[in-house]
Amino acid sequence: MPKTDKEVIKTVAKAVKQIDSIRSTEISGMDQFYIDTARGLLLKVISSNSYELSEDTHRVKKILKK
């Protein structure tokens, strides 16, 4: 299976950063569930392409295979 282009991975990382910036307490429980689910799926896109996302800087880096 071909890997996703790194530019796409960077864009996905930006989407995670935007989701992480949500600070509103005016989110329904169901919407928070959907937001958390979306974030989890975006992180799976990153990790399934052998990248990891830095939680503090939201930068992606290639996972080196041992």
N, C-alpha and C positions, 0 to 999 in steps of 0.2 A: 504494500500500500504506500503510495507516495506521501511524503511529509508536506505539511502546510508551510507556505512561505513565511519567513521570519517577520516580514512586514505585517502580515495578518496577525501573527502572535503578538507583536507590539501593540496593534490596535485592540486586540482582546485584553491585553494588560491595561490599556487606558480605560477600557470599559469597566474593569474590576476597580480601578482607582476611582472612577466616577461613582460607582455603587458604594464604595467604602466612604465616600465623602457625604453620604446621606446622613444627616444628623437630626432629622425631624422626628418629633414624638407624635406627630399627627399621621401615623401610618397604621392602617388596620392590621390586625393579626394575620389575616389571609394575605394581604399585600406584602407584609414582611416575609411571610413564608415564600411567596413567589420571588421576591428579591433575593432571599438567601439561596433558593434553588437555582436561580439564574447565575448567581455568583459562583456557586459550586460547579455548574456546568461549564462556565467560562474557564475556571481553574483546571478542569479536566482537559479542555482543549489545549491549554498550555502544557500540562504535564504529559499528555499523550504524545506530544511532539518532542519529548526529551528536553523540555525547558522547565525552569522553576521561576517563581515570582518572588521577589524580595518583598516581604510584608511592609517594611518601613519605607522603601523608595519606589516600590511598584515597578522595578526594572526586571526584565527577564534575562536569564543567563542559561546557557546550554549546560545540561547535566552531562558530566564526563562519564563515559562508560569505563568500568574497571576491568 
